[in-house]
Amino acid sequence: MNAQKIIFLSIVISMGIVLIASQFQNQENFAVQVNNSGPHIGTSVPYSYGYDGSGIIISVIDTGVDFSHPDLFGFGMDGKIIGGYDFVDNDDMPEDTNGHGTQVIGIIAANGNLKGIAPNSKLLVYKVSEDGESVPTSMIIKAIEKSIEDGADIINISLGINQTNVKIDQAVTKAIQNNIFVVTAAGNFGPELNTIGSPAMNPNAITVGATFNNIPSSLVSIFEIENKAFNVFPMVGTQSLDEPITSQIVFGKYGKIQDLSDLDIEGSILLVERGSDIENEIVYFSDKEKNASALGAKAIIVYNNEPGIFFGELIHEYVDEDYSPTIPALSLSKEDGLIVKEMLKNNVVGTLDIFYHPDFVAHFSSRGPVSPFYIKPDLVAPGAFINTTDINKDYSISSGTSFAAPHVAGAAALILQKNSQLTPEELKSILMTTSDTVSDQYGKKFPIEVAGTGRINVSKAIDAELIIT
């Protein structure tokens, strides 16, 4: 077993995802709510031509699939999933107990309440991990080889590391030499440069970074101190800003009234810790926001009290009926929170901005370059706040380059249905040369090592007549 840890490239952001998903499920127009990212990348055009992925077989190497999900039509030659293998338990039923694989598959090929990018494509599912945390190199290689053997047209690999793994890269190259189009997730090790590893660094695969998504809750937030950027998530209930906030940052302990009463926080960006210093005391995010606002703070940032970041909510069942957030509230990881807290010894000023920008490259999306001779990532696709299928016949909202890659796998299926004679190199060229340029909040084009050639545009790709190789 290889000692390198290979992880699935999804962002885990606490229970907020589940809470938002339940809000969608309570609405009658759920099917409308879950189909934003497809139209945003232009799927309506190939659909109008009659292309829906029919006749195309896509291999998904992941944690398996929930066969019982009504949007995925079961297992067997008459179902959505026509084959596969469980390399964890060594049997022919790659049942998903984690959710990651079912989420990836829903984006590609769901066909029910939720419609994937290529809803009539067929799937081969290879389970290489039980928990979505790590997987040995040998299983990835076996799954790629089985994909070749079983006749896949496309392989989606939403897992990877931020270093080179020669054996996996060789297996990917072998698949491409067998005329299989291989789609890989860039990774979630951004925003630093040089953070793309195997299999995404393979020059012949198409490597996909993540942008935000075309839904109102997909707000981009930027928090900078002395030109250093920190990853923050707007809490549910926070609105976009008309202009950035630039203010002194003040630490306010846990954001309780007694924590703030002796501080001058008027006009500040308030930094507080999640939770309370009193055991079993619950201090809601809405309470922290209300206290900060009452004392004149311009914004509040809550850093986690345990490792990682979280996705908070200001509006919840325990909030007062007349409560309405009045200042932005955002979440920050514990690690970054402690860094910011240490910086405050020098009375630093920070800048915070929150805006709607569906094509903004996600902070977490891994960056190139990996070589002076070729581009990585190749392009970007929606990978934040993506609505998809989940285990237990459920639905969820997920973020990570794991969920950008299947948009490209599905798009490739639509194009292959139109022209099955395309080689992997030609298909990659079409997708890259027809992508849309993406820019930052100042209208400046994202550099190629961040966004590749741009955000995938299926409506242009399906009509492409010129192939540049």
Stockholm file with secondary structure:
# STOCKHOLM 1.0

chainA/1-469         MNAQKIIFLSIVISMGIVLIASQFQNQENFAVQVNNSGPHIGTSVPYSYGYDGSGIIISVIDTGVDFSHPDLFGFGMDGKIIGGYDFVDNDDMPEDTNGHGTQVIGIIAANGNLKGIAPNSKLLVYKVSEDGESVPTSMIIKAIEKSIEDGADIINISLGINQTNVKIDQAVTKAIQNNIFVVTAAGNFGPELNTIGSPAMNPNAITVGATFNNIPSSLVSIFEIENKAFNVFPMVGTQSLDEPITSQIVFGKYGKIQDLSDLDIEGSILLVERGSDIENEIVYFSDKEKNASALGAKAIIVYNNEPGIFFGELIHEYVDEDYSPTIPALSLSKEDGLIVKEMLKNNVVGTLDIFYHPDFVAHFSSRGPVSPFYIKPDLVAPGAFINTTDINKDYSISSGTSFAAPHVAGAAALILQKNSQLTPEELKSILMTTSDTVSDQYGKKFPIEVAGTGRINVSKAIDAELIIT
#=GR chainA/1-469 SS CCSSCBEECCBCCTTHHHHHHHHHHTSTTHHHHTCSHHHHTTTHHHHHTTCSCTTCEEEEEESCBCTTCTTTCCBSTTSSEEEEEETTTTBSCCBCSSSHHHHHHHHHHCBSSSBCSSTTCEEEEEECCSSSSCBCHHHHHHHHHHHHHTTCSEEEECEECSSCCHHHHHHHHHHHHTTCEEEEECCSCTTSSSCCCTTTTCTTSEEEEEECCSSTTCEEEEEEETTEEECEEECBTCCCCSSCEEEEEEECTTCCHHHHTTSCCTTCEEEEESSCSSTTCCCCHHHHHHHHHHTTCSEEEEECSSSSCCCCBSSCTTSCTTCCCCSCEEEECHHHHHHHHHHGGGCCEEEEEEEECTTSBCTTSCCCCSCSSSCSSCEEEECSSEEEEETTTEEEEEBSGGGTHHHHHHHHHHHHHHCTTCCHHHHHHHHHHTCBCCBCTTSCBCCHHHHTTCBCCHHHHTTCCCCCC
#=GC SS_cons         CCSSCBEECCBCCTTHHHHHHHHHHTSTTHHHHTCSHHHHTTTHHHHHTTCSCTTCEEEEEESCBCTTCTTTCCBSTTSSEEEEEETTTTBSCCBCSSSHHHHHHHHHHCBSSSBCSSTTCEEEEEECCSSSSCBCHHHHHHHHHHHHHTTCSEEEECEECSSCCHHHHHHHHHHHHTTCEEEEECCSCTTSSSCCCTTTTCTTSEEEEEECCSSTTCEEEEEEETTEEECEEECBTCCCCSSCEEEEEEECTTCCHHHHTTSCCTTCEEEEESSCSSTTCCCCHHHHHHHHHHTTCSEEEEECSSSSCCCCBSSCTTSCTTCCCCSCEEEECHHHHHHHHHHGGGCCEEEEEEEECTTSBCTTSCCCCSCSSSCSSCEEEECSSEEEEETTTEEEEEBSGGGTHHHHHHHHHHHHHHCTTCCHHHHHHHHHHTCBCCBCTTSCBCCHHHHTTCBCCHHHHTTCCCCCC
//
